[in-house]
Amino acid sequence: MTAKVTRAKVVSAKLPAASPVAKAAAAEVPSPAEVASAGEQTAGSASLARKLGDFHVYQYGGTFAKHPVTLTEQVVAREGDVLVVDFVLEDGDKMSALRVRMKDDNEVVAVARITAAGEVPAAVADYDALMQRTQFVPDSNDQALGTDHTSCLVGDEQVECDVTTYMVTYGSKQAKLTITRSSRIPGRDIGGDVVGENGKVLYSARLVERGNEPPVVEALAKLDRFSPTGP
């Protein structure tokens, strides 16, 4: 059973709020640009189901990062046709928090950095940089090896899932990439791993918690692990 995660809740007092992964079809081999964070949803699909208060928590590990990384995202507002989503990245003892305004097709229209003093304007490049800290992109994707149907745990919830395996190359070495998806959680990957030929885990991503709860008004400065650094 997956351990319960204590997630950061970041919402200011003034509210008006991992690149698609490889396609699951075994006959298709993804391009390098499609293999990245298992935390980010496929454009247009998951966004249709997102409601105020929806949150997802991903944990990342492996040799690609110095410390285990946790990424929490929560829908904290809707402004017309724009969703306002908070992204909080915890990397060791440091925390970075961005408020991203995006359309239902995931087009980013504005980014702000969340600080103890409130929102500070930022660039789309800052959001891209934050997401890149959850990504592992191989140099080439060589072959789809097949898909297995099994069951997976998302927090305490057991779901039926499909695990698709690819052979990929990074540098001069080969590794196996697995992508885990479930029809219970459409448009969003629930796991991903890259394992080298020597069995070493280069990259691991897991959806460890999801749900819906009202955004909590909590001063970011009170969060012990907060460090006002950029992504």
Protein Blocks (a to p, Z undefined) as FASTA:
>chain_A
ZZdddddddddfbdfblopaddfblkbccdfklgccfkbccehklmmmpcehiacdddde
djkbmbdcddddddfbdehjaccddddddehjaccdddddddfkopafbdcdddfkbccd
ddfklmmmmmmmmcccdfbdfbdfbdcdddddehjaccddddddddddehjbccdddddd
dfklghiafbdcdddfkopafbdcddfbdcddddddddfklpmklccddZZ
